[in-house]
Amino acid sequence: MTGLGELVGASEYPGRGLAIGRDVDGAGFAAYWLTGRSPASKQRKLVVSEHEIVVEDLSGGATDDLRHYTAAVRADDWIVVGNGTQVAELAVARRAGQDLQLALRDHGYEPDPPIRTPRIFATALVDATEVTIGSARSLPGAEEFVQHPSLHLPVLPPGTAATVSTYNGSSGTVTVSGIPQTASLAVPWTAVADLIWQQLNPALRVALFVTPLEASTFEAAILR
């Protein structure tokens, strides 16, 4: 498999991205990163509490659901990570025992034409089993329709991650992605933040977190 760092660095502008996996020692982790082109997109920060990580505005302007949202929710035995309002809604579905691959079908891409940014998400049990990752994206060539590519992995081997990003083009030519992939990983989870951060274009990167899955809260997350 391609390395996680190589996948992250393969495009100049990945938009938002996430990864969920196990490091070389078998420890589970989740990562989420933001990049942005506009001044408003760059004026954001991550706010960590025990059971949520929220993307908040730094400019003092009005809240915008496309840029300000809950990016991660955790319970005692699971986590949900993603790039928008679907995270809180999928967490409710998870608490109700629903299959999130099916629950994802209730969601569409972001209402931001002409780009139509995919809504991405991942979920797993805290022991890094029952991993599901996917997106709601526009159908190429028939953008009024929504497709929901997803991947379910009952078990992730050590040194493996599942990852997805909203885009895979450049800042000048935004190309929609939302296609889940698997990647290899040769570092401990504590090094994943630096691995990803160094691959992001310094002119575009905004924020990043990496959190261990088995911690009881998000307060052990590493932030950039």
KAFENSUL-V489593 format. One record per backbone hydrogen bond with DSSP energy under -1.0 kcal/mol. CO is the residue of the C=O (numbers start at 0). NH is the residue of the N-H. If there is no record, write none. Layout:
co->CO nh->NH
co->CO nh->NH
This chain:
co->1 nh->183
co->2 nh->6
co->3 nh->7
co->4 nh->8
co->6 nh->9
co->13 nh->166
co->14 nh->34
co->15 nh->165
co->16 nh->32
co->17 nh->163
co->18 nh->30
co->19 nh->161
co->20 nh->28
co->22 nh->25
co->22 nh->158
co->26 nh->22
co->27 nh->212
co->28 nh->20
co->29 nh->210
co->30 nh->18
co->31 nh->208
co->32 nh->16
co->33 nh->205
co->33 nh->206
co->37 nh->41
co->38 nh->42
co->41 nh->43
co->42 nh->57
co->44 nh->55
co->46 nh->53
co->49 nh->217
co->50 nh->73
co->51 nh->48
co->52 nh->70
co->52 nh->71
co->53 nh->46
co->55 nh->44
co->63 nh->66
co->63 nh->67
co->68 nh->54
co->70 nh->81
co->71 nh->52
co->72 nh->79
co->76 nh->125
co->77 nh->74
co->78 nh->123
co->79 nh->72
co->80 nh->121
co->83 nh->86
co->84 nh->88
co->85 nh->89
co->86 nh->90
co->87 nh->91
co->88 nh->92
co->89 nh->93
co->90 nh->94
co->91 nh->95
co->92 nh->97
co->93 nh->96
co->98 nh->102
co->99 nh->103
co->101 nh->104
co->102 nh->105
co->103 nh->106
co->109 nh->111
co->111 nh->114
co->111 nh->115
co->116 nh->109
co->118 nh->135
co->119 nh->82
co->120 nh->133
co->121 nh->80
co->122 nh->131
co->123 nh->78
co->124 nh->127
co->127 nh->155
co->128 nh->124
co->130 nh->152
co->131 nh->122
co->132 nh->150
co->133 nh->120
co->135 nh->118
co->136 nh->146
co->138 nh->141
co->141 nh->144
co->144 nh->138
co->146 nh->136
co->148 nh->134
co->150 nh->132
co->152 nh->130
co->153 nh->129
co->158 nh->184
co->159 nh->21
co->160 nh->182
co->161 nh->19
co->162 nh->180
co->163 nh->17
co->164 nh->177
co->165 nh->176
co->168 nh->12
co->172 nh->169
co->174 nh->167
co->180 nh->162
co->182 nh->160
co->183 nh->3
co->186 nh->23
co->187 nh->190
co->188 nh->191
co->190 nh->194
co->191 nh->195
co->192 nh->196
co->193 nh->197
co->195 nh->198
co->200 nh->203
co->200 nh->204
co->203 nh->35
co->206 nh->33
co->207 nh->223
co->208 nh->31
co->209 nh->221
co->210 nh->29
co->217 nh->220
co->221 nh->209
